[in-house]
């Protein structure tokens, strides 16, 4: 990937190398524009939300950190003695993680998760882990591919949010959603950084009940580990039987 087209990775590298001047703007046609503060992506354990801390606490064995970003979760687990593999499809992010890792045995992979081969005790998908499914129709295939990366007694720790609060009518509780979408959690984003804008990409938010339905169909046991105050949750998936 050319670094000039990898805005996310370029921003991470800028911050890591002391060239921080602005944050990433996150643009969407269906949600309000937002800002992704770069310092937050480099947060330490004591700056992490309770839900992330819980996921790290539950991690065991060999860990694959999917969409590792700047590597904050991987770095914490590495410091705790875990055998961690950090994976991201951003070349800039991978360079940052390699420079942040301390242990020579830690692995950093520049790869798309759906092409990855391996076997792990814990798959870690945080900061809206269901986002990488992109579209609801892809969820069955994605769950099957993730299952193939698990050891027999392995687990998937994944978080997401229910976006119904964005579309709920306060008076009657009904949902006012885009009828052209299969599901209201399907969102398209683009990133803006230092005068450059990325191409649009799909991102999926899933309510817990919907994830539960798909996980069960895919042969997983699923449990709600923690429920947040903002329609967010952390779930744990294990292979049923």
C-alpha positions in Angstrom: 0.0 0.0 0.0 1.4 3.4 -1.0 1.7 5.5 2.2 0.2 8.5 0.5 -3.1 6.5 0.1 -2.9 5.2 3.7 -4.1 8.2 5.5 -4.7 6.3 8.7 -1.2 5.0 8.7 0.3 8.3 7.7 -1.4 10.0 10.7 -0.2 7.3 13.1 3.4 7.7 11.8 3.2 11.5 12.1 2.2 11.2 15.7 4.7 8.5 16.5 7.5 10.5 14.9 6.7 13.7 16.6 5.0 15.4 13.7 1.5 15.7 15.3 -0.4 18.8 14.1 -4.0 17.7 13.6 -6.3 14.8 14.2 -8.2 12.6 11.7 -11.6 13.7 10.6 -14.1 10.9 10.1 -16.8 11.7 7.5 -20.1 9.9 6.9 -23.2 10.4 4.9 -25.4 8.8 7.6 -23.8 10.0 10.9 -22.5 13.2 12.1 -18.8 13.9 11.2 -16.5 13.0 14.0 -12.8 13.4 15.0 -10.4 10.6 15.8 -7.8 12.1 18.3 -4.4 10.7 17.5 -3.2 10.7 21.1 -6.1 8.5 22.1 -4.9 5.8 19.6 -1.7 5.7 21.5 -3.3 5.4 24.9 -1.9 3.4 27.8 -3.8 0.9 29.9 -4.9 3.4 32.5 -6.5 5.6 29.8 -8.5 2.7 28.2 -12.3 2.4 28.7 -13.5 -0.2 31.2 -14.7 -2.5 28.4 -11.3 -2.6 26.7 -9.6 -3.4 30.0 -12.1 -6.2 30.5 -11.2 -7.7 27.1 -7.5 -7.5 27.9 -8.1 -9.2 31.3 -10.0 -12.1 29.6 -7.3 -12.6 26.9 -5.4 -15.9 27.3 -2.8 -17.9 25.5 -1.7 -16.9 22.0 -3.4 -13.7 21.0 -4.2 -12.2 17.5 -4.9 -8.5 17.7 -7.0 -7.8 14.6 -6.9 -4.3 13.3 -4.2 -3.5 15.9 -3.9 0.2 14.9 -1.1 1.9 16.8 -0.7 -1.3 18.9 -1.9 -0.1 22.3 -3.7 -3.4 23.2 -0.9 -5.6 21.8 1.7 -3.6 23.6 -0.1 -4.1 26.9 -0.4 -7.8 26.4 3.2 -8.1 25.3 4.3 -6.4 28.6 2.2 -9.0 30.5 4.1 -11.8 28.8 1.5 -12.9 26.2 2.6 -14.2 22.8 1.0 -11.6 20.6 0.5 -11.2 16.9 -0.6 -7.7 15.8 -2.3 -7.6 12.4 -3.3 -4.5 10.4 -3.8 -3.8 6.7 -2.4 -0.3 7.1 1.3 -0.2 6.2 1.8 2.9 8.4 0.2 1.2 11.4 2.4 -1.8 11.0 5.5 0.3 10.9 4.4 2.1 14.1 3.7 -1.2 16.0 7.1 -2.7 15.0 8.8 0.3 16.4 6.7 0.2 19.6 7.1 -3.5 20.4 9.8 -4.4 22.9 10.1 -8.2 22.7 11.9 -9.8 19.7 9.4 -12.7 19.7 6.4 -10.5 19.0 4.9 -10.7 15.5 3.5 -7.8 13.4 1.8 -8.6 10.2 0.8 -6.3 7.3 -2.1 -8.4 6.1 -5.8 -8.5 5.5 -7.4 -10.7 8.2 -9.5 -12.6 5.6 -6.3 -13.9 3.9 -4.6 -14.8 7.2 -3.7 -18.4 8.2 -3.0 -19.4 11.7 -4.4 -20.7 15.0 -4.8 -18.8 18.2 -6.3 -19.0 21.7 -7.7 -15.4 21.6 -8.9 -13.3 18.7 -9.1 -9.6 19.8 -11.4 -7.3 17.9 -11.8 -4.0 19.7 -12.9 -0.4 18.8 -16.1 -1.7 17.1 -14.7 -5.1 16.2 -17.8 -5.9 14.0 -16.7 -3.1 11.7 -14.5 -5.4 9.7 -17.5 -7.4 8.6 -18.4 -4.3 6.5 -21.9 -5.4 5.5 -24.5 -7.6 7.2 -24.6 -10.1 4.3 -20.9 -10.8 4.9 -21.3 -11.7 8.6 -21.8 -15.5 8.1 -18.7 -15.9 6.0 -16.6 -13.7 8.3 -17.6 -15.6 11.4 -16.7 -18.9 9.6 -13.2 -17.5 8.7 -12.6 -16.3 12.2 -13.7 -19.7 13.6 -11.0 -21.3 11.4 -8.4 -19.2 13.2 -9.3 -20.5 16.7 -7.8 -23.3 18.7 -10.3 -25.8 20.0 -10.8 -24.0 23.3 -10.2 -20.5 21.8 -12.3 -17.4 22.1 -13.3 -14.3 20.2 -13.5 -11.0 22.2 -15.4 -8.5 20.2 -17.2 -5.2 20.9 -19.8 -3.1 19.0 -22.7 -0.7 19.5 -26.4 -0.6 18.7 -27.0 2.5 16.5 -30.7 2.4 17.0 -30.4 5.5 19.3 -29.5 7.5 16.2 -32.8 6.7 14.5 -35.3 6.1 17.3 -38.3 8.4 17.6 -38.4 9.7 21.1 -42.2 9.8 21.2 -43.3 6.4 19.9 -40.0 4.4 19.9 -40.2 3.7 16.2 -37.1 3.6 14.0 -36.7 6.1 11.2 -34.1 4.5 9.0 -32.9 4.5 5.4 -35.0 1.9 3.6 -32.3 1.3 1.0 -30.1 -0.3 3.7 -30.4 -3.9 4.8 -29.7 -2.9 8.4 -29.3 0.4 10.1 -25.9 -0.5 11.5 -24.4 -0.4 8.0 -22.3 2.8 7.6 -19.9 4.2 5.1 -17.0 6.4 6.2 -14.1 8.3 4.7 -11.1 9.8 6.5 -9.8 13.3 6.1 -6.2 14.2 7.1 -4.0 17.1 6.2 -6.0 18.1 3.2 -6.3 14.5 1.8 -9.4 12.3 1.9 -9.5 8.5 1.7 -11.8 6.5 -0.5 -15.1 5.6 1.2 -15.2 2.3 3.1 -18.0 0.2 4.7 -18.2 -0.4 8.4 -20.8 -2.5 10.3 -22.2 -1.8 13.8 -24.2 -4.7 15.2 -26.7 -4.8 18.1 -26.0 -7.7 20.5 -29.2 -9.7 19.6 -28.3 -9.7 15.9 -24.7 -10.8 16.6 -26.1 -13.5 18.9 -28.3 -14.8 16.1 -25.5 -15.0 13.6 -23.0 -16.4 16.1 -25.3 -19.2 17.1 -26.0 -20.1 13.5 -22.2 -20.2 12.9 -21.8 -22.7 15.7 -20.6 -20.4 18.5 -21.6 -20.0 22.1 -21.9 -16.3 22.8 -22.2 -14.4 26.0 -22.6 -10.7 26.9 -19.5 -10.0 28.9 -20.2 -6.3 29.6 -22.8 -3.8 28.6 -21.8 -0.1 28.4 -23.8 3.1 29.0 -23.9 4.1 25.4 -25.5 1.1 23.7 -22.1 -0.6 23.5 -21.2 -4.0 24.6 -18.4 -6.6 24.8 -19.2 -10.2 23.7 -17.3 -13.4 24.1 -17.7 -16.1 21.4 -16.4 -19.7 21.9 -16.9 -22.8 19.6 -20.0 -24.7 20.6 -19.1 -28.3 21.2 
